Amino acid sequence: MTRRWKVSWLGLLLACALFASACDQLVSVEVREVDLPEVDAFAQSFVYAADGTQIATFRFSHREPVEREDLPDHLVTALVDAEDRRFWDHEGVDPRAVVRAFVANRQAGEVVQGGSTLTQQLVKNRYFPDPENTIERKLLEARLAWELEQDATKDEILTEYLNTVYFGAGAHGIEAAAQVYFDTTTTELTLAQSALLVAVIRAPEAANPFTAPDRARAERTRVLDALTRNGDLSVADRDQLDAAPLGLTEPPEAPSVQYPFFVEYVKRQLVGDEHFGVDEAHRWRRLFGGGLRIHTTIDPAVQAAADAASTAFWSGAEDPEVAISVVDPATGHIAALVGGRDFATSQFDLATQGRRQPGSTFKVFALTAALSRGWTLDSVIESGPGSFDVGDPEPWTVRSGTTGEITLREALVRSSNGAFARLALELGPGAVENMAHSMGVRGRIGSNPSIVLGGLSEGVSPLDMASAFGTLANGGVHAAPTAVTHITDADGNVVWEPRGLPVTVVDPETAWLVTDTMQQVVTEGTGRAASLGERPSAGKTGTVQENRDAWFVGFTREYSTAVWIGYPDRARPLVDVHGVAAVQGGTWPARIWQRFMSTALEGRPIQPLRYPHELAVTVEIDPETGGIATPFCPVTETLTALPAELPTFSCPLHQHPPLPTPGPSASPSTTPGTTPSPGDGPQTAPPDPGVAPPPPATPTPAASPTGLQPTVPASPSPSPTPTPTPTTDDGPQAPSDNTFG
């Protein structure tokens, strides 16, 4: 059904007079009839998981209309005084209000007042739930408001407005608001209650009395002041009402929701997306009343594995909280979120809203930045403790569990604070910050060199860390995290999709070299508790001063996952936690990560980590011994792999006699800058009496990007068996050190 409003020249001229900047558009606007839909009760929206199962319903609470005789006089007076004090005098558009708002906004340099009347708001809310914020649309609203005033009485307009306006907390219309906030009916509303309901109209969610009582109280004061200013409330009564409590009842029970932390994240993302609606009020209206079908990325099986891992080892009320974020590196799809122990107890989402210091996980961004600037994994840097002048009154003192010169590869594997502190100083201000931002870390990081050890201006969320490390897992291509794949209407028409495409932010070769080093962190460094056995994985541990936060962030080909452990109040160190004297990134976080990934990937084929194909080398090998084929090995097969993964010995003789003068067989050449460091070098085959082993490669020293000369060892030797407990700096730092190791 439609309602037809015939637009007259009188309404158009009036609107144009009020919006002088648009008068030149008058000649282009024709007199026409506008078809306006008759809006009934809004349809509820449904939310679906990636497998198509329904996980939530979004709907407004209650939708009962009221008649004019049900509206208390003090409610009507409060509404008019606070929102449109010339309502009884104007004809849909108030020239004085427009001029007053224009002057106030010009003086403030921003929009601090609006000039719309209640009639214009009714037209906007009723017929333009997702309006374009353009001059043409404002003109249309103004002239329709004028036409509406010619067709309806003031009481009819007020009644319809109060029946259609959104009051927050899912309350659509005045009767719903009375029930939701005060468990009463419209006819029984007191003046104090009416003032509060009128107060939340301007910001229904930001001033929601349940979730933002201070803001709601301030808005109620604004309404009471308007009543007093217009002579409808004495100063004494105003003071008494202003001091009164809000008087709320218990909020209504929400519809059943699966994965509540994730569902709330979906709400926040859509309500904050300007492409989903012109302003927050219209986005909420569309989300809860648009009859939408919201298709999300959550994977129930992966979420179940994350939930189980977060409580696998302990889950008592006094235990630390666990947050887990899981993303698909190739798409950015969020497969699982664990935002806390109990959503009913605390709705604060530690996985997406929690921002904590990341500790040594930020060394990954420093290494990526260094390799992007010409350093190599075998560049050598001093790793011992030291004090550095960074422009502060006190020097930056860094303790380090390593001493002497070590390679950058070894520095990450052993998580050397001293090495990375010096590296950050050599890279200069902003290098680590810029790399972290480009890879997916949001928020304020800061350019102080201490960020390399986790000393950020503000913290980072587990979702940010999973997303940023996913950039390495995806070969240097960053796919922004997203929770919604698409939204359709009830007929299946797509009405919204996420914007943005994956972007290459790290050179593929650099991404692989960092990934390869992070594999060593898991196989022989600080993250060995996270090992997935035969399945390739890479990661980094992180521990914050005084053990306040502990992290493990890592990835396989399928998922990039961040695990954080800590106390939400930030005040308590992670000590004596179920047998662990001092929790570090390589203890409980790594074990929880390993438990989750093992379960989530159970039964799935093992895939290698992504590496750039242009670095691969193809050789023929002897299938019996695995050595590189020679003229004496006539049976061969082809192997394509990175240089560091190729065999480094020739196959032994089978049936052919040795040459009179045996010599070394050719070893595959390596890409400059990828010479394996000690701990990741070639494995020597048993001596072959007929063929001499190849000589060790002599690496070329890398050019120095700064005054600190990066060098490489003269002759790298095969990797020794790693010691059971390598010296690392992934533990907590003393408070006086000004470091976040």
N, C-alpha and C positions, 0 to 999 in steps of 0.2 A: 504494500500500500504506500502511496506517496501523498505528500501534502504540497500543494502548489501555492507559491507566493509570487504574485505579479510585482516585478520591480518597477517602480515609477521614477520619472525624472526628478521628482522632488527629493526622494530618498538619496538618489545619486548625488544631486547638487549639495545636499546637506553634508554627506560624507566627504565629498571633495573639499568643501569649505573647511572641514576639520583637519584634513590631511593635505595641507597646502602643497607639500612637495610632490603630490601626485596629481595635481590639477591638470597637468599637461596630458594625462591619460584620459581625460574626459571624452575627447573626440573619438577615442578608439573603443569606447564601451558602448555597446548597443543596448537598447531597451529590449529585454527578453524575459521569458518566464523561466524561473529556476525550479527544477524538480528536487525536492528535499525528501529524503527517506524518513519514514516514520519509525523511530527507533523504539523497539520494545525492550524487555528485560535482556541484558547482555548474556550471551552464551558463554559457558565455561570453557577453559582451554585445558588440553591434556598434554602431558610430558611423557616421552617414550625413551627407553634405553636404546643402545645401538642394535640390539637384537629384536626390537619391536615391542617389547613388553612395556606396559604402562607403569610408570613409577610415581606419578604425581598428578594432581588436578589443581588448577588455578581457578578460583571462582570468588566472586564477591559474596560476603556474608549478608544474607537477607536481601529482599528487594521489594518490600511492601510499600506502595505509595500511600500518601496521606492526602486528606482534603484540606481546604483552607481553614475550615472551622477547627481542625486538629492542631493548628499552629498557635502556640501561646503568643500573646502580644509582645512579651519581652524578648522572645526569640526573633520575631520580625524586626523589632526596634534595634536589637543588637546587630543584626545582619545589615540593615540599611545604614546605621550610624558608622559601622566599621568599614563597609565595602562600597557603599554608593549613597552618600548622604543626600544627594539631590534626586534620588530615585523617583520620588512622588511628583517631581516637577519637569523632568526632561522627557523627551519623546524617543527614548531608545539610545540616543547618543548625547553625551554631556560635553558641550564645547568647553565649559570652564574646567572640567576635569582633564580634558586633553591638554589645554594650555598649562594648567598647573603641573601635570606630569612632565610635560616638555621642559618647562623651566627647571624643575627639580632635577631631572635627569641630566640636563646640560650643566648645572652647577656641580653635581656630584661626579660627572664624568662617566657615569654608568647608569644602568636602569635601576632606579630605586623606587619608582612609582609607576603605576599603570593607569591609563585613562579609560579603560573599558568599564562600561556600566554592567549591572547585573543582567540586563537584557542582552547585551552583547556576549557576556559570558555564557548565558543560556544558549544562544545561537551557536556559539563555538563548541560548547560541550555536547549539545544535542545533535548537531548536524555535521560537525567537522572534528571527529575524534582524533584525526591525525592531520592537522592543517599545515599548509605551507606558510612559513612566516614571511610573507611578501606583502608589499603595498597593495597589490591587486586583491589578495585574500582579505586584508584588513578592510579594504573598501567594501568588499562583498559582505563581510560580517556587519559592518556599520549600516549599510542600507537594508539588510535583512532585519536587523534589530529595529530600525525605524518602521519597517513594514509590519513587523510583529506587534509593535506598540499600537498600530492602527487597527489591528484585528483582535487583540486580546486585552483584557483588563489588567491593571497592575497586580491585583490579587492573584489572578491566574498565572501571571508571569512569575511572581514570587513562589507560588506553590510548585509550579513545574521546576523552577530552579532548585528548590530544596529537595525535590524528589529525584533529581538527576545528578547533583553534584557529589563528588567523591570526598569522603571524610577520613580516609586512611584506614588501616587495619582491616581491609576488605569490606568496609561499610560503604555501600553505595546508596545514597539517599538519607534523609534525615531520620526516618524511622529505624533504619538499620543502625545508624550511628547511635541513637538513643539506647538501643538494645545492646550493642557491642560494648560501649563504654560505660553505661550506667545501669544496664539490665532494667530499663524502664521503657515507657512509651513516649512518643512525642508530646502528647497532651499533658504528661506529668513532669516535663522538664522544668527545673528551677532556673532562675536567672543565672546562677553560677555555672550550671551545666550548659545552658544555652550559650553563654559567653565562651566557654571552652570549645564547644562544637563549631561556632562561628570562627574561632581563632585558628583551627587547624585547616580551614578551607584553602588558605594560600599555599600551604606546604603540607599536604596530607600525610606524607611519609616522614619528611624531615622533622615535622612537629608532632608526630604520632605520640600521644601521651603515654602509651605503653612502653615504647622504646626510647623516646626522647622527652622525658618529663620536664627537664629544665627549659628546653625550647618551647614546649607546649605552655608552660607557665608564663614565659615571656610574651608569647602571642596572646594569651588570655589577658595579660596586663594591657596590651595594645587595644583590645576590644573594650575593656573597662574604661580606659582613658577616653576612647571615642564617645562612649555613652555619657561620661561626665562632661566632656567638652561641648556636647550638643544639648546639655541640660536635661538629660533623661536619667541621670543617676547622681546622687549627692556625693560629695567628697568623702563623707564619713562612710557611706555604704560602699563606695568604691574601695576604700582602704580595707574595710572588713572582708569584702569578697576577694580582694587581691591576696590577703593573708590566708585565706581558707585553703585546705588541701584540695587536690584535684578530685578526690572522691570517686575514683575508678573502681569498677568491679573486676573480677577475674576475666582475662581475655578469653574469647570463645575457643573451643578446641578446633584446631585446623584439620582439614582432611588428611587422611593417612598418606604418608610420604615415604617412599623408599630412598635410601641414600640422601638424607636431609642436607648434609653439608654440600654435596654436589648440587642438589636442587636449588639451594639458596645461592650458590655461586652462579647458576644459570640466571636466576632472577636479577642479581646484581649486574651481570654483564649486559643483559638486555635493557634494563632500566637505565643503564649508563651509556647506552649506544645511541648517539644522535640520529643514526640512520633508522632506528626503530620507532622514532616519534619525535615531534618537534620539541617537547619538553618532558620533564619527569612525570607530570600528572597524566599526560596522554599516553606515555609508555606504560604506566601502571594500568591505566584503563584498557589499553589494547591487550596487555598481557593477561589480565584477569577477566576481561569481558569480550574478547575478540573472537571466541570460538576457534582458537588456533590449535594446531597440531604441531608440537615442538619436538623435533627429533634430535636427540643428543648423542654424544660420543661415549657415554659411560658403558663399560663392558661388565655385565653382571658377574661373569666368572673371574675376571681380573679384580673387580672390586671385592669379591668374596675372599680372594687370596690376600689382598691387602688388609682387609679387616682381620682375618685370621692371624696374619703375621704380626699385626700391631699388638695383639694380646697373647701371642704364643708363649711368651716367656714370663710375663707378669701383667697384671691388670688391676691391682688394688687401688683404692681411692687415694692412698698416699704415695703411689708410685709416680714417676715422671710421666708426662704425656708423650705420645708418639704421633707425629704427623708424617703422612706419606703422600707424595704426588707422583703420578705415573702418566707419561705422555708417549705417544707414538712419534718417534723422531722425524719420520718422513712426512707426516701430515699435521703434526701439532695437536692431534686429537687427544683429549684428556680421557684416559681409560679408567682411572680410579683416583679417588681422593679420600684420605682419612684425615679429617680436620680436628679430631679430638676423641676423647674417650666416650662422651655421652652428649649428644646434641640437646637432649631435654634439660641437662644441667647447665650447659654453656653453648650458646649459638656462635661464639667467636670461632672462626675457622682458622685453625693454626696452619693448615696447608696452603691457604691462599691469602689470608689476611695477616697471619703471624709474620713478623719481620724481625729476624734475629741475626746476630753476627755469625758469619759463615766459617770463621776459622781458616784453616789451611786449604780448604776447597778453592779459595780464590787464587792459589798459586797456579792453578790450571790456566787462568786467564793471563797471568804474567808470562807463563811459558809460551802460550799461543802468541802473545804480542811480541815476544822476543824472536821467535822463529819467523814471524811475519816481517821482521825488520832485518833479517839477514843472519841472525845467530843460528847455530846448529845445535843438535842434541849433544854433540861432543865438544862444544865450546866449554872452556874451563873457567871456573869462577871461585873465588875465595869463599869459604863456607863457615868460618868460625864466628864467634860472638863479636860484638862491637858496639860502639856508640857513634851515632851519626848526627851531624848538624842538619836539621831540616827546617831551620828558621824559627823554631819555637824557643821559648826561654830555656827549656831543658833539652838536652840532646835526646835523641831517640835511641834508647838502649835495647839491644836485641840479644837475647841468649840463644845459644845454638847447641844442639847435641852433636854437631859435626865440626870437624876442624880441617884445615888445609884446603887445597884446591880440589874441586870435584867437577864432574861434567854436569851440564844442565839435566841430562837424563837421570843421573844419579841423584841430583838435588831434589827432583820431584819424587822419585821412588823412596828416598829416605826422608822426604819432607823437611828439608834443611831450611830453618828460619834465616840463618846467616846468609846463605847463598841467595835466597829470594829477596831479602832486604836489600842486598847490594844490587841485584838485578833490577829491582824497582827504581832504585836511585839512578842506575845507568839508563834505563828506558826513559826516564823523565816524567814530569807531571802529566797526568791525563792518559798515558799509554794503557795502563791496566784498566782504568775506568772506561775508556772508549771501547776497548775490546769486550769488556763485560757487558756494556750496554748493547753493542752490536750483536752479541751472541744471545741476548734475551733477558738480561737482568734489568728490571725496572726500578724506579725510585732513585733517591739520592745516594750516590756511592762516595763521591769525594775524590780528590786527586792527591791527598796525602799519601806518601809511599807506604804507610802502615796498612793501607787497604790490602796489600799483597798478603798480609797475615790475617786479614779478616777485620781490620779496624775501619768499618764503613761509617759514613755519616749517619745512615739509618740502616736497619737490618735488611735482610733479603728473605723472601718467602721460599718454602720448599718447591712451589710450582715454578718460580723463576729459575731456581737452580736446575730442576729437571729439564726445563725448556732450554736453558743455556747449554747444558752438557749434551742435550739432544742434537744441538748444532754440530758437535763433533761426530756424534754417532751417524749423522746424516751427511757426512763428507763435507762439512763446512757450510751447508745450506740450512738457514734458520727458518723453521715453520712456526709461526706464532701460535701459542696455545689457544685452543678453542674448545668450547663445551657443546656447541650446537652446530649440526651439519646443515640444517635447513628448517624452515617453518612454512607450513601450508595452512590454507583455510580449510573449512569443513569439506569443501569439494575437491581438495587435493591440489589446488593451485599454489605454487610457491610464492610466498609473499615476503620472505626475508631469507638472506643467506649471508654468511660471514664474508667480510671484505679482506682483501690482501692476499698475496701469493707468497710462497716461499722465496727467500732471497739468499743468494750466496754472499756470505759475510766473512768467510775465512777461506783462504786458498786450499783446495783439496789436498795438496801435498802436505801443507802445514797441519791440517786437521788430522791426517793419517799419522803423522809423526807424533803428535800429542797423544792421539789415541793409543798408538803402539807403546808409548811410555806409560800411559795409564794402565795398560794391561800388566806391566811389570809391577805396578803398585799392588795389584791384586795377586799376582803370582809369587812375588818375593818381597814386597814392601809392607807398608802400614795397613793395607787392606786385605790381607790374606784370609781373614775370616769371612770375606764376601765371595770367595772363589766358588764358581759353579762347575768345577771339574773340567770336563772336556768342552763345555760350552764356552766360547770366547766371551770375555767381559772385560770392561775397563772401568776404573773409578778412582775416587780420591776421598780420603778421610779429612775430617776437620774437627778440631776441638778448640773451644774458646777459653779465655782466661778463667781461672778458678773453676774449670769444668762446668761452666754455666750452661753451655750448649754443646751438643755433640752431633756430628753429621756423617753420613756416608751418601755420596752421590755417585751413581754409576750407570752404565748402560750395556745392553746387548744390541744386536741388530734390531730387535723388536721393540724394546721399551727403554726409555730413559727414566730413572727412578731416583727420587731424593727422599732420604729418611732423616728426620730430625728428632732428637730426644732432648727434653728439657722440662722445666717448670714454667708455666705461663706467667707467673708473677716475676720472673727474672731474678728472684732474690736468692735462690737456693742452689748451691753447687751439687753436681751429680756425683755424690760420693756414697759408698757402701750401698750400691744398688744390686741386690740379689747376688751377692758374692763378688761383685766387681768393686774394688776399693775406690777407684776414680774412673768414671766412665769417659772414654775417649772415642773418637770416631771409628777406630778399628775394633772396638769391643761390641757393645750392644747394637749401635746403628748398623755396623757391617753384618752382624748376625741376623738382624731383622731383615735387612736388604736381601741377604742370601736366602732366607726362608721364603720371603715373598716371591722372588724371581724364580726359585726352584719350583714352587707350586704353580705360578702363573704360566711357566713355559713347559711344564711337564707334558710329555708326549709330543711336543712340537719338534720338527727337525732342527738339528744344530746348523746354524748359519754363521759364516765368518763375519767379522766386523767389516763395515764398508771401508774400502780403500780405493784411491783413484787408479783406474785401470792403466793410465799412462805410465805409472811407475812399475808395472808388472814386467817380468822378464820370462820368456818361454825358453826352456831347455829340454834336451832329451836326457832321460835318466835310465839307469839299469833297474828294471822292476824288482830284481832279486835282492840287490844290495841297497838301492836307493841313491847310489852315487851317480855323478854326472857321467853320461856315456862317453866312451872314447872309441877309437878304431878297434880296440880289443873287446868291446862289448856290443856285439852285433844285434842283440835283442834289446830294444828300447821302447819307452813310452814317453809321452809328452807331459811336462809339468809347467804350469804357469803360476807364478807366485811373485811376491815382493823379493828384492834381492836378499834381504836379511833372512828370508824363509827358505831360500834355495839351498840344496846340498852344497857343502864347501869342500867335498873331496871327490876324486874320480873313482869310478867303479874298479874293483880289483880284477885281476886277470881271471878268465874262465878257462879257455882251452888254448889260447894263443900265447906263444913265448914273448917275453919282453923284447922291446926294441934294443938294439946294441947300446944306444945312448939314451936312457930314459930321461925325461924332463917333466917339469910340472905341466899339468893340464890347465887349460884356460879356466879361470874362475869367472863367474858372471860379474859383469861390472855393476857397480852400485851407483845410484843417483847421488850427485854431490850433496853433501849435507846430511846423508842418511847413514853414514858409517856407524854400525852398531857399537855401542859403548860397552865397556866391561860389564858383565851381568846380562848382556843380551847379544853376545857375540857368537861366532861360528863354533860349531861342535867338531872336534877333530876325530876322524875315523881311526880305527886300529891301523898300525903300520902295514903298508903293503910292500912286500919285498921287490915287487916289479916296478912300481910307480912311485916316484917321489911325491910327497905332499906339496901342495902349492905354497908359495911363500906368503907370509902375512901381508895384507895390503897396507900401504903407507898413506894415511890420510893427508890431505892438503889442509894446512891451517886456514881457518875462516878469517875473512877480513873483519877488522874490529869496527863495530858501529859506533863505539864511544871511546872515551879515554881508557876504560878498562879493557885490556886486551883479551878477547876470547881466544883460546887456543884449543888444540886437540892433543890427545896423547900421541906420542911418537909411534908406538906399536901396540895397538890393543891386543890383549891376549884373550883366549877362550874364557867363557864365563865360569867362574868358580861356583861351587855349590853354595847357595845363599846360607848365611848363618841363621840359626833359629830365631834369634832376636836382633835384628839390625838396629843400629842406633838411628833414631829419628827425632824430629822436632814436632811430632803431631800431638804431643801432650800439652797440658796447660802451662802457661807462663806465670811467673810471679807477678803480683799486681804492680810492683815498682818498675817492671820492665817496659811498660808502655807498649806491649806487643800482644798480638792475638794469634797465637800459634796454632 
